[in-house]
Amino acid sequence: MGFGLLLIGYFVTFIMSLTLYGWAFRFVGYTVIAYSCVKLREYFPKFTYVFYSAAALWITGGVETVCGALQLFGSEAAWISDLTVWVNYAITVLVFAFHMLMLWAIRGAAGEVGLEDKKISALTDMILVCVGFAARAMALAGLIPMGLSLLIQLVWTVMVLVLLFGCYMRICPAGDEEMPRKESRIGLVNKFNESLEKREQEAVARTQREIEERKAARDAKYAKNKHTTRKK
């Protein structure tokens, strides 16, 4: 469907890019993310807007890659450094927009297939991303340590990765709902998947019980009020 590609692209972009040549990983990650959105918007139209933001990131990432490659091969032109600074500003804004649009689209997709826990997770991650970018702005202004801002960024990045993995595991095209999960050759991965599925099933069951309990309480209250009104 596309969530697997989105997971891979996100991991490459925001985890593997934490290296000296991060610009190269980011460009590859933007490409995979944009392609995943092309596939996802066939099922969930809101991913069209995510694609637009990913395409914009792909363009700025391409410029960043060219500048990085020129510097790698020894170019010391002043315009390269100046352009890199402005491109980084643009990327920061676009990354924020991308996350808001992606999490909004995931929230809508989860709602369409009845995954209330994923809807809540998407909303929670949106709040965390906002807090993270606010912390980054405060760190740049010297109000808080930069290390704290980076820690918050790492937290919300991992949270988004977990959400994407959950969507990959539980959201599938119509007709594939009963297909068994593919076993991995790595036993540890299978154990992790089984544990995750068990927790997700427990969460879904708990949510369903809460919904039923609230509905029963509402019906009982309605019946009581109706009985009181007739008695009067």
C-alpha positions in Angstrom: 0.0 0.0 0.0 2.8 2.4 0.8 3.2 2.6 4.6 6.2 0.3 4.4 7.9 2.6 1.9 6.9 5.6 4.1 8.5 3.9 7.1 11.7 3.2 5.2 11.9 6.7 3.7 11.3 8.3 7.1 14.0 6.2 8.8 16.5 7.0 6.1 15.7 10.7 6.2 15.6 11.4 9.9 17.7 8.6 11.5 20.3 7.5 8.9 21.0 11.2 8.0 22.5 11.8 11.4 26.0 11.4 9.8 28.6 13.6 8.3 27.1 13.2 4.8 23.5 13.4 6.0 22.5 15.5 2.9 22.9 12.4 0.7 20.7 10.2 3.0 18.1 13.0 3.2 17.8 13.2 -0.6 17.3 9.5 -0.9 14.8 9.5 2.0 12.8 12.4 0.4 12.6 10.4 -2.8 11.3 7.3 -1.1 8.8 9.3 0.9 7.4 11.1 -2.2 7.0 7.8 -4.0 5.2 6.2 -1.0 2.8 9.2 -1.0 2.0 8.5 -4.6 0.9 5.0 -3.7 -0.9 6.0 -0.5 -3.0 8.7 -2.1 -4.7 6.1 -4.2 -6.3 4.9 -1.0 -6.3 8.0 1.2 -6.6 11.3 -0.8 -5.2 13.4 2.0 -1.8 12.0 1.2 -1.8 14.2 -1.9 -0.9 17.2 0.3 1.8 15.1 2.0 3.2 14.4 -1.5 3.3 18.1 -2.3 5.3 18.8 0.9 7.6 15.8 0.2 8.2 17.0 -3.4 9.2 20.5 -2.1 11.6 18.7 0.3 12.9 16.7 -2.6 13.7 19.9 -4.5 15.4 21.6 -1.6 17.1 18.4 -0.7 18.5 18.3 -4.3 20.0 21.8 -3.9 21.4 20.8 -0.5 23.0 17.7 -2.1 24.6 19.6 -4.9 26.0 22.1 -2.4 27.3 19.3 -0.2 28.9 17.5 -3.1 30.6 20.7 -4.3 32.0 21.3 -0.8 33.1 17.6 -0.6 35.1 17.9 -3.7 36.9 21.0 -2.4 34.9 24.0 -3.6 35.2 27.0 -1.3 32.9 29.4 -3.1 31.1 31.8 -0.7 27.8 31.4 -2.5 27.7 27.7 -1.7 27.8 28.4 2.0 25.3 31.2 1.8 22.9 29.1 -0.3 23.3 26.1 2.1 22.2 28.3 5.0 19.1 29.5 3.2 18.2 26.0 2.0 18.5 24.7 5.6 16.0 27.4 6.7 13.6 26.3 4.0 14.0 22.6 4.9 13.3 23.3 8.5 10.0 25.0 7.6 9.1 22.3 5.1 9.9 19.5 7.5 7.5 21.0 10.0 4.8 21.3 7.4 5.5 17.8 6.1 5.0 16.3 9.6 1.8 18.2 10.2 0.3 17.1 6.9 1.5 13.5 7.2 0.2 13.0 10.8 -3.1 14.7 9.8 -3.4 12.2 6.8 -2.5 9.3 9.0 -5.1 10.4 11.5 -7.7 10.4 8.7 -6.6 7.0 7.4 -6.8 5.5 10.8 -10.3 6.9 11.3 -11.4 5.4 8.0 -10.3 1.9 9.0 -11.5 2.2 12.6 -8.1 2.3 14.4 -8.9 4.7 17.2 -5.6 4.1 18.9 -3.7 5.3 15.8 -5.8 8.4 15.6 -4.9 9.3 19.1 -1.2 8.5 18.5 -1.2 10.7 15.4 -2.7 13.6 17.3 -0.2 13.1 20.2 2.7 13.1 17.7 1.5 16.3 16.2 1.6 17.9 19.6 5.1 16.5 20.2 6.4 17.8 16.9 5.0 21.3 17.7 6.8 21.1 21.1 10.0 19.9 19.4 10.1 22.8 16.9 9.2 25.3 19.6 12.1 23.9 21.7 14.4 24.2 18.7 13.4 27.9 18.3 14.1 28.5 22.0 17.4 26.7 21.8 18.5 28.9 18.8 17.5 31.9 20.8 19.6 30.7 23.7 16.7 30.2 26.1 17.3 26.5 26.6 20.3 24.2 26.0 20.6 22.8 22.4 21.1 19.4 23.8 17.6 19.4 25.3 16.1 20.5 21.9 17.9 17.6 20.2 16.6 15.1 22.9 13.0 16.3 22.3 13.6 15.9 18.5 14.8 12.4 19.0 11.8 11.5 21.1 9.2 12.7 18.6 11.2 11.1 15.7 11.0 7.7 17.4 7.4 8.2 18.3 6.5 8.9 14.6 8.5 5.8 13.6 6.5 3.7 16.0 3.3 5.1 14.6 4.4 4.4 11.0 5.4 0.9 11.9 1.9 0.3 13.5 0.2 1.7 10.3 2.4 -0.6 8.2 1.3 -3.6 10.3 -2.4 -2.9 10.6 -3.6 -0.8 7.6 -3.8 -2.8 4.3 -5.7 -2.7 1.0 -9.3 -4.0 1.0 -9.3 -7.8 0.7 -5.9 -8.3 2.5 -7.3 -8.1 6.0 -7.1 -11.9 6.6 -3.7 -12.4 5.1 -1.3 -13.8 7.7 1.7 -11.7 8.8 4.9 -12.6 6.9 7.4 -14.3 9.1 10.9 -12.9 9.3 14.0 -15.0 9.2 15.2 -13.2 12.3 13.6 -14.6 15.4 14.0 -11.4 17.4 12.0 -9.5 14.8 9.2 -12.1 15.0 9.1 -11.9 18.8 8.9 -8.1 18.5 6.1 -8.2 16.0 4.1 -10.7 18.1 4.5 -8.6 21.2 3.4 -5.4 19.3 0.4 -7.2 17.8 -0.6 -8.5 21.2 -0.4 -5.0 22.7 -2.3 -3.5 19.8 -5.1 -6.1 20.1 -5.3 -5.4 23.8 -5.6 -1.7 23.1 -8.3 -2.2 20.5 -10.2 -4.5 22.9 -9.9 -2.0 25.7 -11.1 0.8 23.5 -14.1 -1.3 22.4 -15.0 -2.1 26.0 -14.8 1.6 27.0 -17.0 2.5 24.1 -19.6 -0.2 25.0 -19.4 0.9 28.7 -20.0 4.6 27.8 -22.9 3.6 25.5 -24.5 1.4 28.2 -24.1 4.2 30.8 -25.6 6.7 28.3 -28.6 4.4 27.6 -29.2 3.8 31.3 -29.1 7.5 32.0 -31.5 8.1 29.1 -33.9 5.4 30.3 -33.8 6.8 33.9 -34.6 10.3 32.7 -37.4 9.0 30.5 -38.9 7.1 33.4 -38.7 10.1 35.7 -40.4 12.3 33.1 -43.3 9.8 32.7 -43.7 9.6 36.4 -44.1 13.3 36.7 
